[in-house]
Amino acid sequence: MTNIQLYLAIGIPILFNGLLFVFGFTMLLTKVNHLETKFDANFNLLVGKLMEMDSRLSKVEAKLGIG
């Protein structure tokens, strides 16, 4: 086995595994960003609903003279 064959036998699998790692890491980051965006949207919706409930409760309190 010559030196070139040895370098190819070791180097090609290392490069391939490196590319797979980069691809997998990129896919993972994409999924995390998607989940974060989805979570932010749901959180903002929940905050909006809570603000709406607070507004309604304030109106009821004002009519009843509680607050």
Residue frames relative to the residue before (quaternion, step in Angstrom):
aa qw qx qy qz dx dy dz
M 1.0000 0.0000 0.0000 0.0000 0.00 0.00 0.00
T 0.3178 -0.7546 0.5455 0.1791 3.54 -0.76 1.04
N 0.6837 -0.4820 0.3538 0.4184 3.52 -1.29 0.24
I 0.6372 0.5315 -0.3340 0.4470 3.59 0.98 -0.79
Q 0.6492 0.5041 -0.3227 0.4693 3.59 0.96 -0.82
L 0.6391 0.5197 -0.3203 0.4679 3.58 1.03 -0.78
Y 0.6558 0.5043 -0.3136 0.4661 3.59 0.92 -0.86
L 0.6641 0.4868 -0.3039 0.4792 3.58 0.98 -0.80
A 0.6580 0.5203 -0.3166 0.4428 3.59 0.95 -0.84
I 0.7208 0.3936 -0.2399 0.5177 3.59 1.08 -0.64
G 0.7074 0.5155 -0.2699 0.4012 3.58 0.87 -0.96
I 0.6565 0.5251 -0.3273 0.4315 3.60 0.90 -0.84
P 0.6782 0.4586 -0.3255 0.4731 3.68 0.81 -0.77
I 0.6259 0.5283 -0.3485 0.4557 3.61 1.04 -0.69
L 0.6581 0.4942 -0.3090 0.4766 3.60 0.94 -0.83
F 0.6422 0.5233 -0.3187 0.4606 3.57 0.98 -0.84
N 0.6726 0.4822 -0.2998 0.4746 3.59 0.91 -0.89
G 0.6206 0.5377 -0.3388 0.4593 3.58 1.06 -0.67
L 0.6565 0.4983 -0.3062 0.4764 3.57 0.98 -0.84
L 0.6378 0.5164 -0.3255 0.4696 3.59 1.00 -0.78
F 0.6363 0.5247 -0.3273 0.4612 3.58 1.00 -0.80
V 0.6630 0.4944 -0.3077 0.4704 3.60 0.88 -0.91
F 0.6521 0.5123 -0.3144 0.4620 3.60 0.93 -0.86
G 0.6713 0.4962 -0.2936 0.4657 3.60 0.91 -0.91
F 0.6574 0.5066 -0.3093 0.4642 3.56 0.96 -0.85
T 0.6355 0.5237 -0.3180 0.4698 3.57 1.04 -0.79
M 0.6488 0.5059 -0.3128 0.4747 3.58 0.97 -0.83
L 0.6411 0.5250 -0.3198 0.4594 3.58 0.98 -0.82
L 0.6665 0.4921 -0.3064 0.4688 3.59 0.90 -0.88
T 0.6257 0.5353 -0.3387 0.4552 3.58 1.03 -0.74
K 0.6735 0.4875 -0.2975 0.4693 3.58 0.92 -0.87
V 0.6413 0.5155 -0.3259 0.4656 3.59 0.99 -0.78
N 0.6556 0.5033 -0.3147 0.4668 3.59 0.94 -0.82
H 0.6343 0.5185 -0.3314 0.4680 3.58 1.03 -0.76
L 0.6667 0.4900 -0.3065 0.4706 3.60 0.91 -0.86
E 0.6362 0.5269 -0.3302 0.4567 3.58 1.02 -0.76
T 0.6455 0.5119 -0.3140 0.4719 3.58 0.98 -0.82
K 0.6564 0.5053 -0.3018 0.4719 3.56 0.97 -0.89
F 0.6496 0.5100 -0.3129 0.4691 3.58 0.97 -0.84
D 0.6484 0.5169 -0.3240 0.4553 3.60 0.94 -0.85
A 0.6487 0.5156 -0.3218 0.4579 3.58 0.96 -0.83
N 0.6770 0.4783 -0.2941 0.4758 3.59 0.91 -0.88
F 0.6349 0.5242 -0.3301 0.4617 3.59 1.03 -0.75
N 0.6594 0.4965 -0.3107 0.4713 3.59 0.95 -0.85
L 0.6189 0.5285 -0.3399 0.4712 3.59 1.06 -0.69
L 0.6560 0.5084 -0.3051 0.4670 3.58 0.95 -0.87
V 0.6471 0.5034 -0.3206 0.4744 3.60 0.94 -0.83
G 0.6336 0.5297 -0.3288 0.4581 3.58 1.00 -0.77
K 0.6531 0.5020 -0.3123 0.4733 3.58 0.97 -0.84
L 0.6528 0.5095 -0.3178 0.4619 3.60 0.98 -0.80
M 0.6416 0.5075 -0.3246 0.4748 3.59 1.01 -0.76
E 0.6275 0.5280 -0.3281 0.4689 3.58 1.05 -0.75
M 0.6553 0.4976 -0.3107 0.4760 3.59 0.98 -0.85
D 0.6354 0.5265 -0.3315 0.4573 3.60 1.01 -0.77
S 0.6378 0.5249 -0.3195 0.4644 3.55 1.02 -0.81
R 0.6663 0.4944 -0.3012 0.4701 3.57 0.92 -0.89
L 0.6534 0.5116 -0.3133 0.4617 3.58 0.97 -0.86
S 0.6269 0.5316 -0.3382 0.4584 3.59 1.02 -0.73
K 0.6476 0.5063 -0.3271 0.4661 3.57 0.99 -0.79
V 0.6453 0.5084 -0.3227 0.4700 3.62 0.97 -0.81
E 0.6469 0.5151 -0.3161 0.4651 3.59 0.96 -0.86
A 0.6513 0.5127 -0.3178 0.4603 3.57 0.98 -0.80
K 0.6650 0.4928 -0.3115 0.4668 3.59 0.98 -0.76
L 0.7186 0.4268 -0.2486 0.4895 3.57 1.04 -0.74
G 0.4271 -0.7215 0.4484 0.3100 3.57 1.26 -0.27
I 0.3892 0.7417 -0.4666 0.2842 3.60 1.21 0.47
G 0.8133 0.2880 -0.1266 0.4895 3.54 0.69 -1.05
